[in-house]
Amino acid sequence: MPDQTATDSGLRTSDFDFDLPQTHIAQQAVEPRDAARLLRVTPTGLADHHVYDLPDLLRPDDFLVMNDTRVIPARLYGMRDAVKVEALLHKKHGARQWLAFARPGKRLRIGNTIHFAPDFSAEIVEKHEGGEVLLRFNAPDENLLALLQKYGEPPLPPYIKRDPGAAKADSARYQTVYAARDGAVAAPTAGLHFTPELIDKLKSKGIGFAKVTLHVGAGTFLPVKADYIKDHKMHAEYGEIDAATAASINDAKRAGRRIIAVGTTSLRVLESATDEHGTVHPFASDTAIFITPGYKFRAVDALLTNFHLPQSTLFMLVAAFMGLEIMRSAYAHAITHNYRFYSFGDASLLERQ
């Protein structure tokens, strides 16, 4: 399986910087979902479209792979004595336990109890770097989701500004229409552009579909603080590809069909499950795969993805996929032509040679 580390030890984080005006960061999603703009990026040029153009842009034998994870209300507000605490769950870690990013992290101690509601609390059992804590909830796992639904909020990323409590209005929109498996604390945002009608149009053209799972963690939003990307530590996320799905993808590959990942999350779990010969295997494990320029892609031929943050691991991934200079040009075009960036923003279709 692929190496889980960066592949070019000489690259600096600053190599992936670019200027993005704050006005380009989308605060609301467009309606209908597939009305978002779509920048088609190929080695030979750029073209402006909309997501609803996908049935005309894709080939009849293409094969889309989508991430069916469902976002849980992972942002909690509570009290530790007289201190207000915000906790963002990001990965399940055993029975009744979740890793979380907590604020104010410096004022929290092991053994402290955070009260989210009269019937809902958690004890801090470990403290890690960067404000990360391990929480043990007072509720068993089978009751936890119901309590999160009652007291939690959708974990919108920090660049989408909402007052405490206001994010509940985004619960449906910050979810793909095909979400099926609870566990993500960030949406697989490329999938937010799909409607049932668009999926039906793509299927009627002969385009194939498969569902994989990667429970996206909040670590996807963490900045890269290391000067050299080789020194950045990725947070692990849990993914699954069952045997039938792996077989269907392998059949598509053998038939010469393009494998198109809907989102970097689908791409990461696919690449984690694919061996050096290009065969996708059943997968049920954590992955901390870090894809940067120099990485040899094994599974994916094209990628549908939103526009990502400067110096982020996701911009590094698309630079690895298409080449850094091509993506610099694509992002400059997107900024000049007022594309909307990040989770509620527009999309790009990246097609390799």
PyMOL commands that set and color helices and strands:
alter all, ss='L'
color gray80, all
select helices_A, chain A and resi 13-16+22-24+33-35+51-57+105-107+129-131+141-151+166-170+189-193+196-204+218-221+229-231+243-254+264-272+313-322+324-336
alter helices_A, ss='H'
color red, helices_A
select strands_A, chain A and resi 37-42+45-50+63-67+69-71+75-80+83-92+97-103+113-117+120-127+132-137+181-184+208-215+237-241+259-262+283-287+302-306+347-351
alter strands_A, ss='S'
color yellow, strands_A
deselect
rebuild
show_as cartoon
